[in-house]
Amino acid sequence: MWTISKLTFKEMVSKRIFLITIIMTLIFLALYGTAIYFIGKETPGAGNNAGTQAFLMQQFVASQFLGVGLYFSSFIIALLTILSSVSAISGEVASHQIDTWLMRPISRARFVLGKFIGLGLLLISYAIGLFFSIILIHQGIGTEWMDLDFMPMQILKAVSVFAIQPFVLIAFGLFLSTRMTTLNAGIVSIILYGAAFIGGFIEQFGALIEKMTLVNIGIVMSLVFPIDSIYRKMTILLFDTTDNPLSMAQGGMFTSISNPSNVMIWYALLYGVLIVVLSIYSFKKRDV
């Protein structure tokens, strides 16, 4: 199993898609840092302005730009994770390389777990690195106007939840990879990912106008595919909106009006574990 994990890790790093993603990530971080720098430079001393209105404006603008960075980081991670995981097994089957592996004394369960661990170590590390890169750029380059007051525990809790996204996406992508071709699995994963975020926006809009039907639609979508709930919970933990009376002004459109419970995060973890178990069972039943 560990041999499969190491080979999967090395194979993923050597793929062109990973190299392209790293290059595009660096370009994205450079553009984000440039935008943050010039916004801070064009508003000198704005953070020192007295008065509630000036403070609210500073908090709103700063958090919106941080929210944009984290939102698109989540999107980049999701695309990389989906494109990597949906070919993990179906690609081996299509190229008949799976025959070589199955001739060796290794069970199909160990093969699937090896793929999952290898992809998980790489992509979760990438997600954590990208999260801290956005935080450091925002807090370090944006001068006083972009500065947000974060406690270390807020950041640690937020990044812990943020890292659950690739965990769930890898598990789901592997499951589809055991039953579908790479193309079909990729299409299904991307559509469900988009539907999850649409469901999340419906839930937030329903909470805003106090329509429980819309809120329940979002909750059901979160149970089907809990990616949006993970992202929303991360913003809650980062901006500390449950205890902050200025949460709506600070978080804006990139936080959550309805706070996903801690139970939902545990559900997402259990969801990922069960999907991995289902992937093992599915691959055992597949005739290759």
N, C-alpha and C positions, 0 to 999 in steps of 0.2 A: 504493500500500500504506500509506504513512504517513498519507494522508488518511483512509483507512478506520480506521486506528488512532486518530487524533485524534477522529473522529466516534464511534467505539465507546466511547472513554474518556468523552467528554462525555455521550453518551446514557446510559451506565451511571450516571454521577454524578447525572443529572437524574431517574432512575427513582425511583419511590416506594419500591421494595424496598430500594434503597441507603440512602435517608434513614431508613427504618424500622430498618434494620440498625445505622446509626450511633447512632440514639437508644437502641436496645436495648443496644448495646455500652457506651454511657456509663452506662446504668442498671446493667449487669452490673459494670462497673469500680467504680461507686460502692458497690454492695453488697459486692463483694470487698474494697474498701478499708475499709469499715466493719467487716467481720468481722475483718480483719487487725488493725485498730486496737484493737478491744476485746479481742481475744485477748492482744495484747501488753500492754494496759493492765491486764488482770486478773491477769497473772503478772509483776509488777514484780521486776526483778533476777534472774529465773530463769536468764538466760544466764550469770550469774556463779557459779552453784552449782558447787561442786567435786564431783568424782567422775565416773566413767565413766557410771554409770546416769543421772545428771541430764543429762549431755552428750548421750547417746544419745536421751533423751526429747525434748530440745530440737531436735535435728537431725531426728528423726522427724516431730514435729508441724510444724515449719517447712517441711520439704520436702513433706509431704503437702498443706499448704495451697497451696504454690507449684505442686505437681503438679495440684491441682484447677483452679487458675486457668488453667494452660496446657492442660489436657485440654479444658476447656470452650471455651477460645479456639480450639483446633484444630477443635472441633465447629462453632462459629459460622462460622469461615472456610470449612469444607467445605460447609456448607449454602448460604452466600452464593455460593460459587464454582460449586456445582452448579446452583443456580437461575439464575445469570447465564449460564453457558456453554451449557446445554442449549437455550436459546432463541436463541442468537446467530445461527444460520443458519435453523433451522426456523421461527423467528418471522418472519424476513424472507420466507421462502417462503410461509408461511400468509397473510401480509398482502399478498403480491404486490409488496412493495417491492424484492424481488430482481430483478424484471424491469427496473426503472430502473437498477440497478447494472450488470447484465449487458449493457445496451445501450451502456454507456460503454466506452472502450478500456482495460479492466482485465481481467486474466485471473482465472480462478477461484482459481488458486493464490495470487495477491496478495490476493484478497478474503479467503480463509481466514487467511492470515498476518497481514493487517491486523487481523482480528477477534481473533486470538490475542495479538498484541502489545498491542493496546489493553486487553483484559481482563487480560493478564498484568501490565502496568505498574500498573494500579489495584489489583488484588487482592493481588499480591505486596507492594506498598507497605502495603496495609492489614494484611496478616499481620505484617510487620515492626513496624509501629507498635503493633499489639495485643500482640505479644510483649514489646516494651520497656516498654509500659505496665504489664503484669503484673509484670515484674521491678522496675520503679521503685516501684510501689505496695507490693509485698511488702517490699522492702529499705528503703524510706523511711518507711512508716507503721507497720510492725509492731514498732518498737522493738527492743531487743536480743534479746528472746525469739524474734522471727521472723527474725533476721539469719542469713544463710548466707554462707559465705566463698567468693565466686566470683572467679576470675581473669578479666580482660577477654577473654583469648583463649578461655576456656570459653564465655562468652556469645556471642562473635562466631561461633564454630564452631556453636553450638546454633542461633542465629537463621538462619544460612546454610542449615542442613538444614531448619529449620522452614519456610523460604520455598519449599522444593521442593514442599510439599504442594499449594498452589494451582496451581503449574506443571503438575503431573501431572493434577490434577482438571480444569483448563481444557482441556488437550489431549484428555482422554477425553470430556469433555462436548461439545466441538466435533465430535469424531468421531461421537458418537451423534446430534448435531444435524444432521449431513449425511444421515443415513439414516432418522431417526424423527421423529415429532411431538414437540413439547416435553414433553407429559405422559409419553409412553412413555420418552423419554430420561431424564427426571427420575427416574422410578421405577427404571429399571435402574441409574442412577448411585447412588442412595441405598441400594438393596439391596446393591450391590457394596461400597459404603463400609462398611455395617454388617457384611457378611460378612468384610471385611478385618480389622476390629477383633476379631470373634469368632475368626477364625483366629489372630490375634496372641495372644489370651488362651489359646487352646488350646495354642499353642507355649510360652507361659510356664509354663503348668501342666504340660506335658509335660517341660520342663526341670527343674521343681521336683521332680517325682516320678521323673525319669530314665526317661521312656518315649519312646523315639526315634520311635515311630509318630506320637504326637501332635505332636512337634517337626516331623516331616516334613510333616504336614498343614499346619501353620502356615507352613512355608517355601514349600510349593506355592502357598498362598493369597497369600503375599507376591510370588511371581513373577507371579501372575495380576493382582494389583492391589496395588502396593507401598506403599500409604498408611500402613498400620500400622507397617511397618519404618522408614519415615521418622520417624514420631513417636517410636518406641522409641529410634532412634539419637540423636535430639535430646535425649532425657532422659539417655542415657548420656553424651553430650558435656557437658551442663549440670551434671550431678551428679558427673561424673568417676568413674563407678562402676567403670571397668575397672582403675583404679589405687588405688581407695579401699577399704581393708579393712573400712570401716564402710558399704559401699555398700547392703547390704540394709536396714540400720537407717535410712539416710538417704533412700534412694529409695522404699522401701516398694512399694505396689502400682502406683505411677505411673512406675516405671522398668522396666528389662528385666533378667530373669535371664539370658537368652541374648542376647549382644551381637550385633546385626546388623553384618555386616562392612562395611568401606568399599566393597567391591565392590558390595554391595546398593544403596548410595547412587548410585554411578555407573550401576548398572543402572536405577535409578529415573529418572535424568536421560535416559539413552538411551531408556528406555521412553516418556517424554514426547515426545522428539524424533521417534521412530518413529510414535507415534500422530498427531502433527501431519502427518507425511508421508502417513500412511494417510488422514487427513481430507481432505487435498488431492486425493488420488487418488479417494476416494469421492465427493467433491463434483463432480469433473470428469465422473464417470460418471453422475451423477444427472440425470435428465430433469426440468427445472423449467419 
